[in-house]
């Protein structure tokens, strides 16, 4: 197999991989990389239609990514009205399968007086957070963000909003699920293996 063939297969992998992305930003980035690789492949096999088509695709994706970067999304944290609220129950029903995979220990009905809050993106629900407070520790039971919004650091917006109130009540330790959005966002913000410190000087507790 020649190097040209390998490049064509690599481009195919990138384009197919883009289709599997839940995040729109990642989808466009990966698809743009695949189109660029196909463009180079088109040059090597002397196929101008392939070159022109993929050059257009690269330009369109770049333009869309610039538009996304320039758009200042309105991110806000709003309290949920209670465990029995219809919107909350509907959210958990619709996204229950994925929540069960990422937060297998989460059971809202077993929590005693949980805090509940949505992260909103342009007035749409982007994520749901549930937590309890005890002995100086905030225990996060659910920090779920919809795949389309996972590039926006919704968890960091939630923590920035909550941390002043938590610290005022003497809560300075944060226990969060290892597979939840808080640790993912923290890793993106501060490095792959450095999820500490969290906003406001909160210290991440080690979950047993």
C-alpha positions in Angstrom: 0.0 0.0 0.0 1.4 3.4 -1.0 1.7 6.5 1.1 -1.0 8.1 -1.1 -3.4 5.3 -0.3 -2.6 5.6 3.4 -3.4 9.3 3.3 -6.8 8.6 1.6 -7.7 6.1 4.3 -6.6 8.5 7.1 -8.8 11.2 5.6 -11.7 8.7 5.5 -11.1 7.8 9.2 -11.2 11.5 10.1 -14.4 12.2 8.3 -16.1 9.1 9.7 -14.8 10.0 13.2 -16.3 13.5 12.9 -19.8 11.9 12.5 -19.4 10.3 15.9 -18.7 13.5 17.7 -21.5 14.8 20.0 -19.9 18.3 20.2 -20.6 20.5 17.2 -17.1 22.2 17.6 -15.3 18.9 17.6 -17.3 17.6 14.7 -16.3 20.7 12.6 -12.7 20.5 13.6 -12.4 16.8 12.8 -14.3 17.2 9.6 -12.2 20.1 8.5 -9.0 18.0 9.2 -10.5 15.2 7.1 -11.4 17.6 4.2 -7.9 19.0 4.3 -6.4 15.5 4.1 -8.7 14.7 1.2 -7.7 17.9 -0.5 -4.0 16.9 -0.3 -5.0 13.4 -1.5 -6.7 15.0 -4.5 -3.6 16.9 -5.4 -1.5 13.7 -5.2 -3.9 11.7 -7.4 -4.4 14.7 -9.8 -8.1 15.0 -9.1 -9.2 18.7 -9.2 -12.8 18.0 -8.4 -11.7 16.4 -5.2 -9.3 19.3 -4.4 -12.0 22.0 -5.1 -14.7 20.2 -3.2 -12.6 19.7 0.0 -11.1 23.2 -0.2 -14.7 24.6 -0.1 -15.5 22.3 2.8 -12.4 23.5 4.8 -13.4 27.2 4.2 -17.0 26.6 5.2 -16.0 24.8 8.4 -13.4 27.5 9.2 -16.0 30.2 8.7 -18.5 28.4 11.0 -15.9 27.9 13.7 -15.0 31.6 13.6 -18.8 32.4 13.9 -19.1 30.1 16.9 -16.0 31.7 18.6 -17.4 35.2 18.0 -20.8 34.4 19.4 -20.9 35.1 23.1 -23.2 32.5 24.5 -25.4 33.6 27.4 -24.6 31.0 30.1 -26.6 31.2 33.3 -27.2 29.1 36.4 -30.9 28.7 37.5 -32.2 26.7 40.5 -34.5 23.8 39.7 -37.8 24.1 41.5 -37.6 20.7 43.3 -37.2 17.0 42.8 -40.8 16.6 41.7 -40.7 19.4 39.1 -42.1 18.3 35.7 -39.2 19.8 33.8 -36.6 18.1 36.0 -38.4 14.7 35.8 -38.7 15.1 32.0 -35.0 15.9 31.7 -34.0 12.9 33.7 -36.3 10.7 31.7 -35.0 11.9 28.3 -31.4 11.7 29.3 -31.7 8.8 31.8 -29.8 6.2 29.8 -26.6 8.3 29.4 -26.9 9.6 33.0 -27.0 6.0 34.2 -23.8 5.2 32.3 -21.9 8.3 33.5 -23.3 8.5 37.0 -24.3 4.9 37.9 -24.7 5.7 41.6 -27.1 8.7 41.0 -30.6 8.2 42.3 -32.5 11.5 42.9 -35.2 9.9 45.1 -32.6 8.7 47.6 -31.0 12.1 48.2 -32.0 14.0 51.3 -32.7 17.7 50.5 -30.5 18.0 47.4 -29.5 21.2 45.8 -30.6 21.3 42.1 -29.6 23.7 39.4 -29.7 24.0 35.6 -27.0 25.5 33.5 -28.7 27.4 30.7 -27.2 28.3 27.3 -29.1 31.0 25.4 -32.2 30.1 27.5 -32.0 26.4 26.7 -31.1 23.8 29.3 -27.5 22.7 28.8 -26.9 20.7 31.9 -28.2 19.6 35.3 -26.4 19.5 38.6 -27.5 17.9 41.9 -25.6 18.0 45.2 -25.8 17.7 48.9 -23.8 19.5 51.7 -22.4 17.9 54.8 -19.5 18.6 57.2 -17.7 21.1 55.1 -18.1 19.1 51.9 -20.2 19.6 48.8 -20.9 16.2 47.4 -21.8 16.4 43.7 -24.2 13.5 42.8 -24.9 14.6 39.2 -23.0 16.9 36.9 -24.4 16.1 33.5 -24.1 18.4 30.5 -25.6 17.6 27.1 -23.0 16.6 24.5 -23.7 19.6 22.3 -22.6 21.9 25.1 -19.6 20.1 26.5 -17.1 22.5 24.9 -18.5 25.5 26.8 -17.3 24.6 30.3 -20.7 24.6 31.8 -19.4 23.0 34.9 -17.0 25.8 35.5 -19.9 28.3 35.1 -21.8 26.3 37.7 -18.9 26.3 40.2 -18.2 30.0 39.7 -21.9 30.7 40.5 -22.1 28.5 43.5 -18.7 28.8 45.2 -19.3 32.1 47.1 -22.4 30.7 48.8 -20.7 27.4 49.6 -17.7 29.1 51.2 -19.9 31.5 53.2 -21.5 28.4 54.7 -18.1 26.9 55.6 -18.0 24.4 52.7 -14.6 24.2 51.2 -14.3 20.7 49.9 -15.8 19.3 46.7 -16.5 15.7 46.1 -17.4 15.1 42.4 -17.9 12.0 40.3 -14.8 10.9 38.4 -16.7 10.6 35.1 -18.8 13.8 35.5 -18.5 17.1 33.7 -16.7 19.0 36.5 -13.5 16.9 36.3 -13.6 16.9 32.5 -13.9 20.7 32.4 -11.2 21.1 35.1 -8.8 18.9 33.1 -9.4 21.0 30.0 -8.9 24.2 32.0 -5.8 23.2 34.1 -4.2 20.2 32.4 -5.0 16.5 31.9 -3.9 15.3 35.3 -4.4 18.5 37.3 -8.0 19.0 38.3 -6.9 21.1 41.3 -7.5 23.7 42.5 -11.1 24.3 41.6 -12.6 27.8 41.4 -12.8 29.9 44.5 -10.1 27.9 46.3 -12.3 24.8 46.7 -10.3 21.6 47.3 -11.4 18.5 45.5 -12.0 15.7 47.9 -11.0 12.1 46.9 -14.0 10.0 46.5 -13.7 6.5 47.9 
